[in-house]
């Protein structure tokens, strides 16, 4: 999940700890705010979950979505 986070360029918009860019929400403790099921839905299609979302839909396989959601939920 973390490798995918880096490869997909998520740090280009998001912060995790002291790494990244503070354009989009800080994901440092996202795992304590949202359940994994929500993160999976979000990663599948951000604008479907929140119509005003600025995050683009990223072409990910279901396996990649699960891996990324697992990584994000570990951030506490």
Backbone as XML, in Angstrom:
<?xml version="1.0"?>
<chain id="A" units="angstrom">
  <residue number="1" name="UNK">
    <atom name="N" x="0.797" y="-1.202" z="0.000"/>
    <atom name="CA" x="0.000" y="0.000" z="0.000"/>
    <atom name="C" x="0.840" y="1.268" z="0.000"/>
  </residue>
  <residue number="2" name="UNK">
    <atom name="N" x="1.854" y="1.308" z="0.872"/>
    <atom name="CA" x="2.694" y="2.503" z="0.947"/>
    <atom name="C" x="3.448" y="2.714" z="-0.366"/>
  </residue>
  <residue number="3" name="UNK">
    <atom name="N" x="3.950" y="1.630" z="-0.934"/>
    <atom name="CA" x="4.670" y="1.708" z="-2.214"/>
    <atom name="C" x="3.744" y="2.283" z="-3.293"/>
  </residue>
  <residue number="4" name="UNK">
    <atom name="N" x="2.517" y="1.824" z="-3.314"/>
    <atom name="CA" x="1.525" y="2.303" z="-4.275"/>
    <atom name="C" x="1.215" y="3.789" z="-4.036"/>
  </residue>
  <residue number="5" name="UNK">
    <atom name="N" x="1.132" y="4.177" z="-2.785"/>
    <atom name="CA" x="0.901" y="5.576" z="-2.414"/>
    <atom name="C" x="1.991" y="6.457" z="-3.027"/>
  </residue>
  <residue number="6" name="UNK">
    <atom name="N" x="3.223" y="5.989" z="-2.943"/>
    <atom name="CA" x="4.358" y="6.727" z="-3.500"/>
    <atom name="C" x="4.310" y="6.700" z="-5.027"/>
  </residue>
  <residue number="7" name="UNK">
    <atom name="N" x="4.119" y="5.509" z="-5.599"/>
    <atom name="CA" x="4.110" y="5.351" z="-7.062"/>
    <atom name="C" x="3.004" y="6.163" z="-7.734"/>
  </residue>
  <residue number="8" name="UNK">
    <atom name="N" x="1.860" y="6.269" z="-7.093"/>
    <atom name="CA" x="0.725" y="6.999" z="-7.675"/>
    <atom name="C" x="0.849" y="8.510" z="-7.487"/>
  </residue>
  <residue number="9" name="UNK">
    <atom name="N" x="1.893" y="8.935" z="-6.791"/>
    <atom name="CA" x="2.127" y="10.368" z="-6.611"/>
    <atom name="C" x="1.226" y="11.035" z="-5.593"/>
  </residue>
  <residue number="10" name="UNK">
    <atom name="N" x="0.721" y="10.277" z="-4.652"/>
    <atom name="CA" x="-0.207" y="10.820" z="-3.653"/>
    <atom name="C" x="0.433" y="11.931" z="-2.814"/>
  </residue>
  <residue number="11" name="UNK">
    <atom name="N" x="1.767" y="11.838" z="-2.618"/>
    <atom name="CA" x="2.476" y="12.881" z="-1.872"/>
    <atom name="C" x="2.463" y="14.212" z="-2.621"/>
  </residue>
  <residue number="12" name="UNK">
    <atom name="N" x="2.124" y="14.191" z="-3.896"/>
    <atom name="CA" x="2.046" y="15.427" z="-4.669"/>
    <atom name="C" x="0.952" y="16.357" z="-4.186"/>
  </residue>
  <residue number="13" name="UNK">
    <atom name="N" x="-0.046" y="15.810" z="-3.494"/>
    <atom name="CA" x="-1.154" y="16.613" z="-2.967"/>
    <atom name="C" x="-1.349" y="16.444" z="-1.463"/>
  </residue>
  <residue number="14" name="UNK">
    <atom name="N" x="-1.010" y="15.284" z="-0.942"/>
    <atom name="CA" x="-1.290" y="14.953" z="0.462"/>
    <atom name="C" x="-0.032" y="14.911" z="1.313"/>
  </residue>
  <residue number="15" name="UNK">
    <atom name="N" x="-0.212" y="15.216" z="2.589"/>
    <atom name="CA" x="0.850" y="15.078" z="3.587"/>
    <atom name="C" x="0.607" y="13.791" z="4.368"/>
  </residue>
  <residue number="16" name="UNK">
    <atom name="N" x="1.701" y="13.140" z="4.739"/>
    <atom name="CA" x="1.679" y="12.050" z="5.716"/>
    <atom name="C" x="2.893" y="12.324" z="6.589"/>
  </residue>
  <residue number="17" name="UNK">
    <atom name="N" x="2.627" y="12.671" z="7.833"/>
    <atom name="CA" x="3.719" y="13.102" z="8.692"/>
    <atom name="C" x="4.274" y="14.407" z="8.143"/>
  </residue>
  <residue number="18" name="UNK">
    <atom name="N" x="5.581" y="14.441" z="7.949"/>
    <atom name="CA" x="6.223" y="15.659" z="7.440"/>
    <atom name="C" x="6.528" y="15.570" z="5.951"/>
  </residue>
  <residue number="19" name="UNK">
    <atom name="N" x="6.071" y="14.503" z="5.308"/>
    <atom name="CA" x="6.325" y="14.323" z="3.875"/>
    <atom name="C" x="5.094" y="14.696" z="3.063"/>
  </residue>
  <residue number="20" name="UNK">
    <atom name="N" x="5.334" y="15.264" z="1.899"/>
    <atom name="CA" x="4.238" y="15.540" z="0.983"/>
    <atom name="C" x="3.996" y="17.014" z="0.759"/>
  </residue>
  <residue number="21" name="UNK">
    <atom name="N" x="2.846" y="17.290" z="0.174"/>
    <atom name="CA" x="2.449" y="18.642" z="-0.202"/>
    <atom name="C" x="1.083" y="18.939" z="0.410"/>
  </residue>
  <residue number="22" name="UNK">
    <atom name="N" x="0.946" y="20.064" z="1.102"/>
    <atom name="CA" x="-0.320" y="20.360" z="1.790"/>
    <atom name="C" x="-1.389" y="21.016" z="0.916"/>
  </residue>
  <residue number="23" name="UNK">
    <atom name="N" x="-1.656" y="20.425" z="-0.241"/>
    <atom name="CA" x="-2.710" y="20.945" z="-1.125"/>
    <atom name="C" x="-4.055" y="20.325" z="-0.732"/>
  </residue>
  <residue number="24" name="UNK">
    <atom name="N" x="-4.048" y="19.024" z="-0.550"/>
    <atom name="CA" x="-5.255" y="18.259" z="-0.215"/>
    <atom name="C" x="-5.192" y="17.876" z="1.271"/>
  </residue>
  <residue number="25" name="UNK">
    <atom name="N" x="-6.218" y="17.219" z="1.801"/>
    <atom name="CA" x="-6.215" y="16.870" z="3.217"/>
    <atom name="C" x="-4.970" y="16.091" z="3.655"/>
  </residue>
  <residue number="26" name="UNK">
    <atom name="N" x="-4.534" y="16.395" z="4.876"/>
    <atom name="CA" x="-3.431" y="15.682" z="5.520"/>
    <atom name="C" x="-3.943" y="14.289" z="5.876"/>
  </residue>
  <residue number="27" name="UNK">
    <atom name="N" x="-3.221" y="13.269" z="5.445"/>
    <atom name="CA" x="-3.661" y="11.888" z="5.672"/>
    <atom name="C" x="-2.935" y="11.220" z="6.834"/>
  </residue>
  <residue number="28" name="UNK">
    <atom name="N" x="-2.204" y="12.004" z="7.628"/>
    <atom name="CA" x="-1.397" y="11.440" z="8.708"/>
    <atom name="C" x="-2.192" y="10.553" z="9.660"/>
  </residue>
  <residue number="29" name="UNK">
    <atom name="N" x="-3.435" y="10.898" z="9.931"/>
    <atom name="CA" x="-4.247" y="10.114" z="10.869"/>
    <atom name="C" x="-5.585" y="9.709" z="10.256"/>
  </residue>
  <residue number="30" name="UNK">
    <atom name="N" x="-5.593" y="9.551" z="8.945"/>
    <atom name="CA" x="-6.838" y="9.226" z="8.244"/>
    <atom name="C" x="-7.446" y="7.914" z="8.746"/>
  </residue>
  <residue number="31" name="UNK">
    <atom name="N" x="-6.609" y="6.975" z="9.168"/>
    <atom name="CA" x="-7.101" y="5.688" z="9.651"/>
    <atom name="C" x="-7.885" y="5.779" z="10.943"/>
  </residue>
  <residue number="32" name="UNK">
    <atom name="N" x="-7.675" y="6.842" z="11.707"/>
    <atom name="CA" x="-8.443" y="7.014" z="12.940"/>
    <atom name="C" x="-9.737" y="7.790" z="12.687"/>
  </residue>
  <residue number="33" name="UNK">
    <atom name="N" x="-9.891" y="8.315" z="11.473"/>
    <atom name="CA" x="-11.093" y="9.087" z="11.140"/>
    <atom name="C" x="-12.101" y="8.334" z="10.280"/>
  </residue>
  <residue number="34" name="UNK">
    <atom name="N" x="-11.610" y="7.392" z="9.465"/>
    <atom name="CA" x="-12.496" y="6.694" z="8.529"/>
    <atom name="C" x="-12.249" y="5.197" z="8.559"/>
  </residue>
  <residue number="35" name="UNK">
    <atom name="N" x="-13.315" y="4.398" z="8.442"/>
    <atom name="CA" x="-13.126" y="2.943" z="8.348"/>
    <atom name="C" x="-12.597" y="2.560" z="6.963"/>
  </residue>
  <residue number="36" name="UNK">
    <atom name="N" x="-12.001" y="1.416" z="6.887"/>
    <atom name="CA" x="-11.426" y="0.942" z="5.625"/>
    <atom name="C" x="-12.477" y="0.872" z="4.518"/>
  </residue>
  <residue number="37" name="UNK">
    <atom name="N" x="-13.701" y="0.483" z="4.859"/>
    <atom name="CA" x="-14.758" y="0.375" z="3.845"/>
    <atom name="C" x="-15.031" y="1.728" z="3.179"/>
  </residue>
  <residue number="38" name="UNK">
    <atom name="N" x="-14.996" y="2.800" z="3.946"/>
    <atom name="CA" x="-15.187" y="4.140" z="3.379"/>
    <atom name="C" x="-14.023" y="4.498" z="2.460"/>
  </residue>
  <residue number="39" name="UNK">
    <atom name="N" x="-12.806" y="4.198" z="2.895"/>
    <atom name="CA" x="-11.626" y="4.517" z="2.091"/>
    <atom name="C" x="-11.639" y="3.755" z="0.767"/>
  </residue>
  <residue number="40" name="UNK">
    <atom name="N" x="-12.110" y="2.526" z="0.789"/>
    <atom name="CA" x="-12.235" y="1.737" z="-0.450"/>
    <atom name="C" x="-13.213" y="2.429" z="-1.398"/>
  </residue>
  <residue number="41" name="UNK">
    <atom name="N" x="-14.375" y="2.822" z="-0.890"/>
    <atom name="CA" x="-15.368" y="3.521" z="-1.730"/>
    <atom name="C" x="-14.783" y="4.820" z="-2.290"/>
  </residue>
  <residue number="42" name="UNK">
    <atom name="N" x="-14.091" y="5.547" z="-1.448"/>
    <atom name="CA" x="-13.479" y="6.812" z="-1.862"/>
    <atom name="C" x="-12.470" y="6.586" z="-2.986"/>
  </residue>
  <residue number="43" name="UNK">
    <atom name="N" x="-11.611" y="5.594" z="-2.814"/>
    <atom name="CA" x="-10.573" y="5.327" z="-3.813"/>
    <atom name="C" x="-11.159" y="4.840" z="-5.136"/>
  </residue>
  <residue number="44" name="UNK">
    <atom name="N" x="-12.275" y="4.150" z="-5.077"/>
    <atom name="CA" x="-12.924" y="3.695" z="-6.319"/>
    <atom name="C" x="-13.388" y="4.886" z="-7.146"/>
  </residue>
  <residue number="45" name="UNK">
    <atom name="N" x="-13.979" y="5.874" z="-6.488"/>
    <atom name="CA" x="-14.496" y="7.039" z="-7.210"/>
    <atom name="C" x="-14.773" y="8.168" z="-6.219"/>
  </residue>
  <residue number="46" name="UNK">
    <atom name="N" x="-13.796" y="9.056" z="-6.015"/>
    <atom name="CA" x="-13.960" y="10.129" z="-5.034"/>
    <atom name="C" x="-15.208" y="10.988" z="-5.251"/>
  </residue>
  <residue number="47" name="UNK">
    <atom name="N" x="-15.519" y="11.341" z="-6.486"/>
    <atom name="CA" x="-16.669" y="12.220" z="-6.726"/>
    <atom name="C" x="-18.003" y="11.516" z="-6.502"/>
  </residue>
  <residue number="48" name="UNK">
    <atom name="N" x="-18.010" y="10.197" z="-6.542"/>
    <atom name="CA" x="-19.230" y="9.443" z="-6.239"/>
    <atom name="C" x="-19.496" y="9.496" z="-4.732"/>
  </residue>
  <residue number="49" name="UNK">
    <atom name="N" x="-18.420" y="9.485" z="-3.947"/>
    <atom name="CA" x="-18.533" y="9.534" z="-2.494"/>
    <atom name="C" x="-18.808" y="10.954" z="-2.020"/>
  </residue>
  <residue number="50" name="UNK">
    <atom name="N" x="-18.135" y="11.923" z="-2.646"/>
    <atom name="CA" x="-18.308" y="13.339" z="-2.297"/>
    <atom name="C" x="-18.305" y="14.137" z="-3.599"/>
  </residue>
  <residue number="51" name="UNK">
    <atom name="N" x="-19.473" y="14.543" z="-4.074"/>
    <atom name="CA" x="-19.578" y="15.212" z="-5.374"/>
    <atom name="C" x="-18.688" y="16.446" z="-5.545"/>
  </residue>
  <residue number="52" name="UNK">
    <atom name="N" x="-18.342" y="17.121" z="-4.464"/>
    <atom name="CA" x="-17.503" y="18.319" z="-4.567"/>
    <atom name="C" x="-16.008" y="18.010" z="-4.463"/>
  </residue>
  <residue number="53" name="UNK">
    <atom name="N" x="-15.653" y="16.742" z="-4.463"/>
    <atom name="CA" x="-14.244" y="16.342" z="-4.320"/>
    <atom name="C" x="-13.406" y="16.832" z="-5.495"/>
  </residue>
  <residue number="54" name="UNK">
    <atom name="N" x="-12.196" y="17.256" z="-5.199"/>
    <atom name="CA" x="-11.263" y="17.692" z="-6.234"/>
    <atom name="C" x="-10.334" y="16.565" z="-6.663"/>
  </residue>
  <residue number="55" name="UNK">
    <atom name="N" x="-10.293" y="15.497" z="-5.880"/>
    <atom name="CA" x="-9.404" y="14.382" z="-6.203"/>
    <atom name="C" x="-9.916" y="13.658" z="-7.447"/>
  </residue>
  <residue number="56" name="UNK">
    <atom name="N" x="-9.040" y="13.434" z="-8.407"/>
    <atom name="CA" x="-9.471" y="12.726" z="-9.616"/>
    <atom name="C" x="-9.649" y="11.232" z="-9.354"/>
  </residue>
  <residue number="57" name="UNK">
    <atom name="N" x="-10.447" y="10.598" z="-10.177"/>
    <atom name="CA" x="-10.570" y="9.144" z="-10.118"/>
    <atom name="C" x="-9.288" y="8.568" z="-10.712"/>
  </residue>
  <residue number="58" name="UNK">
    <atom name="N" x="-8.662" y="7.677" z="-9.981"/>
    <atom name="CA" x="-7.391" y="7.097" z="-10.403"/>
    <atom name="C" x="-7.635" y="5.677" z="-10.887"/>
  </residue>
  <residue number="59" name="UNK">
    <atom name="N" x="-7.024" y="5.327" z="-11.997"/>
    <atom name="CA" x="-7.179" y="3.981" z="-12.562"/>
    <atom name="C" x="-6.401" y="2.984" z="-11.708"/>
  </residue>
  <residue number="60" name="UNK">
    <atom name="N" x="-7.109" y="2.311" z="-10.822"/>
    <atom name="CA" x="-6.520" y="1.306" z="-9.939"/>
    <atom name="C" x="-7.305" y="0.013" z="-10.055"/>
  </residue>
  <residue number="61" name="UNK">
    <atom name="N" x="-6.609" y="-1.102" z="-9.910"/>
    <atom name="CA" x="-7.302" y="-2.386" z="-9.857"/>
    <atom name="C" x="-7.940" y="-2.522" z="-8.479"/>
  </residue>
  <residue number="62" name="UNK">
    <atom name="N" x="-8.848" y="-3.458" z="-8.353"/>
    <atom name="CA" x="-9.478" y="-3.693" z="-7.052"/>
    <atom name="C" x="-8.424" y="-4.092" z="-6.014"/>
  </residue>
  <residue number="63" name="UNK">
    <atom name="N" x="-7.450" y="-4.873" z="-6.432"/>
    <atom name="CA" x="-6.365" y="-5.287" z="-5.527"/>
    <atom name="C" x="-5.556" y="-4.072" z="-5.063"/>
  </residue>
  <residue number="64" name="UNK">
    <atom name="N" x="-5.284" y="-3.148" z="-5.965"/>
    <atom name="CA" x="-4.544" y="-1.934" z="-5.608"/>
    <atom name="C" x="-5.362" y="-1.051" z="-4.672"/>
  </residue>
  <residue number="65" name="UNK">
    <atom name="N" x="-6.656" y="-0.953" z="-4.928"/>
    <atom name="CA" x="-7.535" y="-0.175" z="-4.054"/>
    <atom name="C" x="-7.507" y="-0.751" z="-2.644"/>
  </residue>
  <residue number="66" name="UNK">
    <atom name="N" x="-7.613" y="-2.067" z="-2.530"/>
    <atom name="CA" x="-7.583" y="-2.715" z="-1.214"/>
    <atom name="C" x="-6.255" y="-2.463" z="-0.512"/>
  </residue>
  <residue number="67" name="UNK">
    <atom name="N" x="-5.146" y="-2.576" z="-1.247"/>
    <atom name="CA" x="-3.819" y="-2.359" z="-0.663"/>
    <atom name="C" x="-3.662" y="-0.916" z="-0.186"/>
  </residue>
  <residue number="68" name="UNK">
    <atom name="N" x="-4.109" y="0.019" z="-0.993"/>
    <atom name="CA" x="-4.001" y="1.427" z="-0.637"/>
    <atom name="C" x="-4.891" y="1.757" z="0.561"/>
  </residue>
  <residue number="69" name="UNK">
    <atom name="N" x="-6.097" y="1.222" z="0.582"/>
    <atom name="CA" x="-7.004" y="1.443" z="1.712"/>
    <atom name="C" x="-6.425" y="0.847" z="2.993"/>
  </residue>
  <residue number="70" name="UNK">
    <atom name="N" x="-5.812" y="-0.323" z="2.901"/>
    <atom name="CA" x="-5.187" y="-0.946" z="4.079"/>
    <atom name="C" x="-4.057" y="-0.080" z="4.613"/>
  </residue>
  <residue number="71" name="UNK">
    <atom name="N" x="-3.265" y="0.476" z="3.707"/>
    <atom name="CA" x="-2.189" y="1.375" z="4.127"/>
    <atom name="C" x="-2.776" y="2.616" z="4.800"/>
  </residue>
  <residue number="72" name="UNK">
    <atom name="N" x="-3.772" y="3.222" z="4.177"/>
    <atom name="CA" x="-4.356" y="4.443" z="4.728"/>
    <atom name="C" x="-4.980" y="4.213" z="6.097"/>
  </residue>
  <residue number="73" name="UNK">
    <atom name="N" x="-5.644" y="3.087" z="6.283"/>
    <atom name="CA" x="-6.283" y="2.815" z="7.573"/>
    <atom name="C" x="-5.232" y="2.568" z="8.666"/>
  </residue>
  <residue number="74" name="UNK">
    <atom name="N" x="-4.014" y="2.229" z="8.262"/>
    <atom name="CA" x="-2.938" y="2.027" z="9.247"/>
    <atom name="C" x="-2.361" y="3.354" z="9.737"/>
  </residue>
  <residue number="75" name="UNK">
    <atom name="N" x="-2.682" y="4.442" z="9.050"/>
    <atom name="CA" x="-2.166" y="5.756" z="9.444"/>
    <atom name="C" x="-3.009" y="6.298" z="10.587"/>
  </residue>
  <residue number="76" name="UNK">
    <atom name="N" x="-2.443" y="6.251" z="11.783"/>
    <atom name="CA" x="-3.166" y="6.684" z="12.989"/>
    <atom name="C" x="-2.298" y="7.556" z="13.857"/>
  </residue>
</chain>
